[in-house]
Amino acid sequence: MATPTKPILYNGFKIKDDLSIKGRVERIFFTEVYSLSNGKFLYLFTNIRPEEVVDRGNTYDLVTINHEGKKYLGVVIDVHSHEKMTEIIDELTVLRGLDCVAGMKALKAMFLSDVIEPLRNPEKYKKFKLSIPNGVLLYGPPGCGKTFIVKKLAEELGYNFVEMAPSSVSTSFVHGAVGNIGKVFEMAKLQAPSIVFIDEIEGLVPKRDGTNPFDSTKKEEINEFLIQLNNAGANKVLVVGATNRPDMIDSAILRSGRMDKKIFVPPPDFDARRDMFKICLAGRPYDKEIDFEKLATLTENYVGSDIELIVTESARLAVARDKNSIDEGMLIESINKFKPSITLKEIEHYQQFRDLER
């Protein structure tokens, strides 16, 4: 039988205004449940820091309680049940949708205003004769998480995710690829609302100016894709393409009403790099005094895969040197060992396509 623990908060402890503790109801693992003076309940979390929670819609009545030199997160609720407590903990601690994308605040704000809001409130936009996105093109250097972002966009919207790789629709049969493209969109329509995602989309719809004039099959494939793309929005299907080579895509794809929303996905910004180090170190023993701000400063223009490589190399150093944890010195040593996988010249090359964005 477990030994009863002393409540963290005493009876009469003031939470806020005229709200105070009436008594502790129970303690379940890392959560203490208190009854309050107004008939409500307080969940006091002992292992969740206030700065770690996610409450995007301001769904809960959150309170920060300072007591005996410690800071606790609490939630005031109307009715207490174990199911409710589990639900709240899950909602506050599990990242979903675009919250999973480290940093990149400007990029996420653009998605919210130009893609998510029009899809969630189509009537509001139609009233002012504003178009609803039919297709979106993400372009930028490799390794910047374009595929990951699209998957999280689908999660954010609550859409089904359907992936179509150029290699998966190609076939040795004449006109076979045309039929396969149609099948993918038919499946997406049956699962609607859904996102059809095409990575390396330039392989599916290359510039027809550069194709063999006798390659009528490839032209048929591009025409079939255009037909499906034109009807996608009406079927509650959002088409998202990703590319490292926006200059290689057929211009007809990028016209108004098709994939006319072009979004540049740059290398991770400062906040993203700082958070990526934390994510990559999660689950590994590391020194809690690591200065993540310093690491982010030292890794300008490094992409996500670069940071993952740096952390992995630092873990190898810790093992080779028989250390108990990864420290800041190992990480800096690894940063100095590896250069960014993309050059400044390549980044400047992508900047010229910024005028594609609308």
Number of C-alpha atoms within 10 A of each C-alpha: 3 4 5 8 8 9 15 12 20 14 16 13 14 16 19 10 6 8 15 20 20 20 18 19 13 15 16 10 9 11 18 19 23 25 22 23 17 12 11 16 22 26 24 23 19 16 11 18 13 17 8 10 16 17 13 10 6 8 11 15 11 17 17 16 17 11 11 8 6 8 14 17 20 24 18 20 19 10 12 17 9 8 8 12 18 10 11 15 16 12 17 17 13 11 13 14 16 24 16 14 20 19 19 18 15 10 14 18 13 12 15 16 11 16 20 20 15 18 21 12 11 15 13 13 15 12 9 8 9 12 15 22 22 25 27 20 26 23 23 25 22 18 18 19 18 21 19 12 18 21 19 19 25 22 15 16 18 13 20 17 21 19 19 20 14 17 11 11 18 18 12 7 7 10 15 14 23 21 14 18 21 17 13 16 24 15 13 24 19 12 16 16 18 24 28 26 24 21 21 20 24 20 16 23 22 20 18 17 10 9 12 10 10 8 10 12 14 20 19 14 23 22 16 18 18 17 13 19 22 16 14 24 20 12 17 19 27 28 25 22 24 23 22 19 16 22 13 17 19 19 14 15 22 18 11 12 16 22 23 18 21 22 20 19 21 21 22 24 20 20 16 19 28 22 18 24 20 15 13 16 17 10 8 12 14 18 12 10 8 15 12 17 14 12 19 22 14 15 21 14 22 23 24 22 15 20 24 16 15 23 24 17 19 24 23 14 19 18 13 9 9 9 13 11 17 22 20 19 11 19 22 17 14 20 22 12 10 14 13 15 14 16 13 9 9 11 15 10 12 19 13 9 16 13 9 14 12 9
